Amino acid sequence: MKTLKIALLAAAATVAMGGAALADDSPTVAFNIGAASDYVFRGISQTDEGGQVFGGADLTAGKLYAGTWLSNVDFNNGTTMEYDLYAGYKPTVGPVALDLGVIYYGYANKPSGSGDEAYTEIKVAGSVPVGKGTIGAAVYYSPEFPFKSGAATYVELNGSVPVDDKWSLSGAVGHQDVDYNGDYNTWNLGVSYALTSHVGLDLRYWDTDEHSFGKIYDGRVAASIKATF
């Protein structure tokens, strides 16, 4: 069943990407760099509640995109860096803006014998405008989560709304399901401020319903700054 699910999702993404016309869309490249007080991913600290420095690059050609992103991490096992590779297609169907993609999460300096941390996810996401804001939903599926913990699915509902030209509010609620234990719910709510057209600040509260899993699952506030160019 897992193999069939992956095959169907991959086939759909391939058909969608294959139908995209690139003739009138010149490729563009954008870069980003930033720092945060904590690297929080789906409610969990990836830096053992420490600071984060990150950066990435994105190539866009019409509705197709591909990119990479790097960040320091601290899992208390010697692993020091995460590198993501991703690609996808962003079609529009009526009022719905879709994002169909694949993401690979790799890790550097992993100590031998600690298990396989790397994994791949297939993403299907969409958003619709509601007044001045947007409401969206996303599903991420991995056939094998880190440390051979089985298939995993993450489902999220999210939304954002501008307050004025510089301020905006956004939040999300999600559920992470893993075959081999580890299920939990997560949510976040934050405010963003555009310092300039290329530099933004974000202050966000994150939490989960499984504090018993460890301190990295506890509620926390994270501040970040990001520049794009």
C-alpha positions in Angstrom: 0.0 0.0 0.0 2.9 2.4 0.8 4.5 1.7 -2.5 1.2 2.3 -4.4 0.7 5.5 -2.6 4.1 6.8 -3.4 3.8 5.7 -7.0 0.5 7.5 -7.5 1.8 10.7 -5.9 5.0 10.7 -7.9 3.1 10.0 -11.2 0.8 12.9 -10.5 3.7 15.2 -9.8 5.5 14.0 -13.0 2.5 14.6 -15.2 2.0 18.1 -13.8 5.6 19.1 -14.2 5.9 17.6 -17.6 3.0 19.8 -18.8 4.5 23.0 -17.7 5.7 25.3 -20.5 9.0 27.0 -19.9 9.4 28.8 -23.2 8.1 32.1 -21.9 9.5 31.9 -18.4 13.2 32.8 -17.9 14.8 31.1 -14.9 15.5 33.3 -11.9 17.6 32.7 -8.8 17.0 34.1 -5.3 19.1 33.7 -2.2 18.2 33.9 1.5 20.2 34.1 4.8 19.1 34.5 8.3 19.4 33.7 12.0 17.0 32.7 14.8 17.0 32.3 18.5 15.9 28.6 18.1 15.3 26.4 15.0 11.8 25.1 15.6 10.4 22.6 13.1 6.8 21.4 13.6 6.9 22.5 17.2 10.2 20.7 18.0 13.6 22.4 18.6 16.2 21.2 16.2 19.1 23.0 17.9 18.5 21.8 21.5 17.0 25.2 22.3 20.1 27.0 20.9 20.5 29.6 18.2 20.3 29.0 14.4 22.0 30.3 11.3 20.6 29.4 8.0 20.8 30.1 4.2 19.5 28.9 0.9 19.1 29.4 -2.8 16.0 29.0 -5.0 15.7 28.5 -8.8 12.4 29.4 -10.3 11.2 28.9 -13.9 7.6 29.7 -14.4 5.7 27.4 -12.1 8.6 25.1 -11.6 11.0 25.5 -8.7 14.1 23.8 -7.1 16.3 24.8 -4.3 18.5 24.0 -1.3 18.6 25.2 2.3 21.2 24.7 5.0 21.1 25.1 8.8 23.0 24.1 11.9 21.3 21.5 14.1 22.0 19.9 17.5 20.5 16.5 18.2 22.9 15.7 21.1 24.5 13.0 19.0 27.2 14.9 17.0 25.1 15.8 14.0 25.8 19.5 13.2 24.1 20.4 10.0 20.9 19.9 8.0 20.8 20.3 4.2 17.5 20.2 2.3 17.1 19.6 -1.4 13.7 20.2 -2.9 11.8 20.7 -6.2 8.2 21.2 -7.2 5.5 22.7 -9.3 3.0 25.5 -8.3 -0.1 25.5 -10.6 -3.2 27.5 -10.0 -6.6 25.9 -10.2 -9.4 28.5 -10.0 -8.8 30.4 -6.7 -6.5 27.7 -5.3 -2.7 28.1 -5.4 -1.2 24.6 -5.3 2.3 23.5 -4.3 3.3 19.9 -5.4 6.8 19.0 -4.4 9.4 16.6 -3.0 11.8 17.4 -0.2 15.0 15.5 0.9 16.3 16.2 4.4 19.9 15.3 4.8 22.3 15.6 7.7 26.1 16.1 8.0 28.6 14.8 10.5 26.2 12.1 11.8 28.1 9.7 14.1 28.4 6.1 12.9 26.0 3.7 14.5 23.4 6.4 15.4 20.9 5.3 12.7 19.7 7.0 9.5 18.4 10.5 10.1 17.9 11.4 6.4 14.4 11.1 4.9 12.2 12.2 2.0 8.8 13.8 2.0 6.2 14.3 -0.8 4.3 17.6 -0.3 0.8 18.5 -1.5 -0.3 22.0 -0.3 -2.8 24.6 -1.3 -4.1 28.0 -0.3 -7.0 30.3 -1.1 -7.5 34.0 -0.6 -9.9 35.0 2.1 -10.4 38.7 2.3 -7.0 40.3 2.7 -5.5 37.1 4.0 -5.1 33.4 3.0 -6.1 30.1 4.4 -4.2 26.9 3.4 -3.7 23.2 4.1 -0.8 20.9 3.5 0.0 17.1 3.6 3.5 15.8 3.8 4.1 12.0 3.4 7.3 10.1 4.1 7.6 6.4 3.3 10.4 6.0 5.9 10.9 8.5 8.8 14.2 8.9 10.5 15.7 6.0 12.4 13.6 3.5 10.6 10.4 4.6 12.4 8.1 3.8 9.5 5.9 5.8 7.3 4.9 9.3 8.5 2.2 11.8 7.6 2.1 15.4 8.6 -1.2 17.4 8.1 -1.4 21.1 8.6 -4.0 23.9 8.5 -2.5 27.4 8.3 -3.5 31.0 7.7 -2.1 34.5 7.5 -3.5 38.0 7.4 -1.8 41.4 6.8 -2.3 44.1 9.5 -0.9 46.9 7.4 1.9 47.3 4.8 4.6 46.0 7.2 2.9 43.9 9.9 1.2 40.5 9.4 -0.2 37.7 11.6 0.1 34.0 10.8 -0.4 30.7 12.5 -0.9 27.0 12.0 -2.1 23.8 13.6 -0.7 20.4 12.6 -0.6 16.7 13.4 2.4 14.5 13.0 1.6 10.8 12.6 4.4 8.1 12.7 3.9 4.4 12.2 6.3 3.5 15.0 5.1 5.8 17.8 5.9 9.5 18.1 2.5 11.0 17.2 1.8 14.5 18.4 -0.1 17.7 17.7 1.5 21.1 17.3 0.5 24.7 16.7 2.2 28.1 16.3 1.1 31.8 16.2 3.3 34.7 15.3 3.7 38.2 14.0 6.0 39.3 11.2 7.4 42.7 10.4 9.0 43.9 7.1 12.0 46.0 7.9 12.6 46.5 4.2 11.4 44.9 1.0 14.2 42.3 1.5 14.5 42.0 5.3 11.9 40.6 7.6 11.5 39.8 11.3 9.4 37.1 12.9 8.4 36.5 16.5 6.5 33.2 17.0 5.1 31.0 19.8 5.4 27.2 19.2 4.0 24.4 21.3 3.0 20.7 21.2 0.8 18.4 23.2 3.6 16.0 24.1 5.9 17.7 26.6 6.5 14.2 28.0 8.7 13.5 24.9 11.4 15.9 26.2 12.2 19.5 26.7 12.5 20.1 22.9 8.8 19.5 22.6 8.0 22.2 25.2 6.3 25.5 24.4 8.7 28.2 23.3 9.1 31.6 21.7 11.5 32.0 18.8 12.6 35.2 17.1 14.2 35.3 13.7 15.5 37.7 11.0 15.7 36.8 7.3 17.1 38.6 4.3 16.4 37.7 0.6 18.3 39.0 -2.4 
